[in-house]
Amino acid sequence: MPTPADWFGSEVRHWRHRRALSPAETARRAHTTAARLKQIETGHDLCPAALAIALDEVLLTGGVLFRAWPLLHAAARLPDHARKPAFRPPPPVPGAVLPDHLLARDDVRAALADHDLGTVFHLARQWAGISYSKIAQACDMNPARVGHLAKGSGRITTYDKLIQIADALRIPGHHLGLAPRPWENPHR
């Protein structure tokens, strides 16, 4: 018997085929990985709300996926082999957390809203004294990659990496258009 996750995955696949997009192109446009999209399309992984919204925008569904999202998560029961442990972000790296005064700057907020993390890295170094090597260590990235991004060469394009950086630098979810991150509410 198909599960809600199977139905949701087939709906994503239906809209992707209807728009004549490959899994790789759909994943790129939705800022996720093709592997993650495949897991969702086959019903082996639940789609996060932010990704459902992104897929609605990429696939021009009129909001079908996000409207179905609460039902998916309320009713879905993945088999034991497909369940992931509860997400627990790693503890922050000392000296790499973006301070409140930096997050309050208009240029930082604009860069975050645009998902321009290279500019955020540059401004963190300029206004908070956070080195690129500290950012790289916290975000599990190569320091040279952080430097290239800070100089405007390239962008972070996957949803998973965006989440990883948000958690590592303790960027509240609302700055990036995400749901509140688990560490934002310490009383959970």
C-alpha positions in Angstrom: 0.0 0.0 0.0 1.5 3.4 -1.0 2.4 5.7 1.9 1.9 9.5 2.0 5.6 9.8 1.2 5.1 7.7 -1.9 2.2 9.9 -3.0 4.1 13.1 -2.4 7.1 11.7 -4.3 5.0 10.8 -7.3 3.4 14.2 -7.2 6.9 15.9 -7.3 7.8 13.5 -10.2 4.6 14.3 -12.0 5.2 18.0 -11.9 8.8 17.6 -12.8 7.9 15.6 -15.9 5.1 18.0 -16.8 7.7 20.9 -16.8 10.2 18.7 -18.7 12.9 19.2 -16.1 15.6 16.6 -15.3 16.1 15.6 -11.6 19.5 17.4 -11.7 18.1 20.6 -13.1 15.1 20.6 -10.7 17.5 20.0 -7.7 19.8 22.8 -8.8 16.9 25.2 -9.1 15.4 24.2 -5.8 18.9 24.4 -4.0 19.1 20.8 -3.1 20.9 17.7 -4.4 19.7 15.3 -7.0 20.2 12.5 -4.5 17.9 14.2 -2.0 15.3 14.8 -4.7 15.5 11.1 -5.7 14.9 10.1 -2.1 11.9 12.3 -1.9 10.5 11.2 -5.3 10.8 7.5 -4.3 9.2 8.1 -0.9 12.3 7.2 1.1 12.7 10.7 2.6 10.2 13.3 3.8 10.4 16.7 2.1 11.1 19.7 4.5 8.7 22.6 4.3 11.2 25.0 2.8 12.1 22.5 0.1 8.4 22.0 -0.7 8.0 25.7 -1.2 11.1 25.8 -3.4 9.8 22.9 -5.5 6.4 24.6 -5.8 8.2 27.7 -7.2 10.5 25.8 -9.5 7.8 23.4 -10.8 5.0 26.1 -11.0 2.5 23.9 -9.1 0.4 26.7 -7.7 1.3 25.6 -4.1 0.2 22.0 -4.3 3.3 20.6 -2.6 3.3 23.0 0.3 -0.4 22.6 0.9 0.1 18.8 1.0 3.2 19.1 3.3 1.3 19.1 6.6 -0.6 16.0 5.6 2.6 14.2 4.6 4.3 14.9 7.9 1.2 14.2 10.0 0.5 10.8 8.4 3.8 9.6 7.2 5.5 6.7 8.9 8.7 5.7 7.3 10.0 2.2 7.7 12.7 1.8 10.3 15.5 1.5 7.7 14.5 4.9 6.2 14.2 6.9 9.4 16.8 9.4 10.2 17.8 10.2 13.8 16.5 13.6 15.1 18.6 16.4 13.7 21.1 17.9 16.2 23.3 20.6 14.9 26.9 20.4 16.0 28.0 22.8 18.8 29.1 26.2 17.4 32.8 26.7 16.7 34.1 29.3 19.2 34.6 32.6 17.4 32.6 31.7 14.3 29.1 32.6 15.4 27.8 35.7 13.7 27.2 38.4 16.4 23.9 40.2 16.7 25.4 43.5 15.6 26.4 41.9 12.3 23.0 40.3 11.7 21.4 43.7 12.3 23.3 45.3 9.4 21.2 46.1 6.3 23.9 44.8 4.0 24.1 41.5 5.8 20.4 41.1 5.9 20.2 41.8 2.2 22.9 39.2 1.4 21.2 36.6 3.6 17.8 37.2 2.0 19.6 36.7 -1.4 21.4 33.6 -0.1 24.7 35.4 -1.1 26.8 33.7 1.6 30.0 34.9 0.0 29.1 38.5 0.8 28.1 37.4 4.3 31.5 35.8 4.8 33.2 39.0 3.5 31.1 41.2 5.9 31.7 38.9 8.8 35.4 39.3 8.3 35.2 43.0 7.8 32.8 44.0 10.6 33.1 41.1 13.1 36.7 40.1 12.6 35.8 36.4 11.9 38.5 34.9 9.8 37.8 32.8 6.7 39.6 29.9 8.2 37.2 30.1 11.3 34.2 30.2 8.9 35.7 27.3 6.9 36.3 25.2 10.1 32.7 25.9 11.4 31.1 25.2 8.0 33.2 22.1 7.1 34.5 23.9 4.0 37.9 24.5 2.4 39.3 27.9 3.5 40.2 28.7 -0.1 36.5 28.0 -1.1 35.4 30.5 1.6 37.8 33.1 0.3 36.7 32.6 -3.3 33.0 33.0 -2.3 33.9 36.1 -0.3 35.5 37.6 -3.4 32.3 36.9 -5.4 33.5 33.8 -7.2 30.6 31.3 -7.1 27.7 30.7 -4.8 26.3 28.1 -2.4 23.7 26.3 -4.5 22.5 23.4 -2.5 19.8 23.5 0.2 21.8 21.1 2.4 24.9 23.3 2.4 22.8 26.4 3.1 21.3 24.7 6.2 24.8 23.5 7.3 26.2 27.1 7.1 23.1 28.5 8.8 23.6 26.1 11.7 27.3 26.5 11.9 27.3 30.3 12.0 24.0 30.3 14.0 22.2 32.4 11.4 18.5 32.4 12.4 16.3 30.7 9.9 14.1 33.7 9.2 17.1 35.6 7.7 17.4 32.9 5.0 13.7 32.2 4.5 13.9 29.0 6.5 11.9 27.7 9.4 13.4 28.4 12.8 16.4 26.2 13.3 16.4 23.7 16.2 19.0 25.6 18.2 16.9 28.8 18.1 14.6 27.5 20.8 16.8 26.1 23.6 13.7 24.9 25.5 12.8 22.2 23.0 
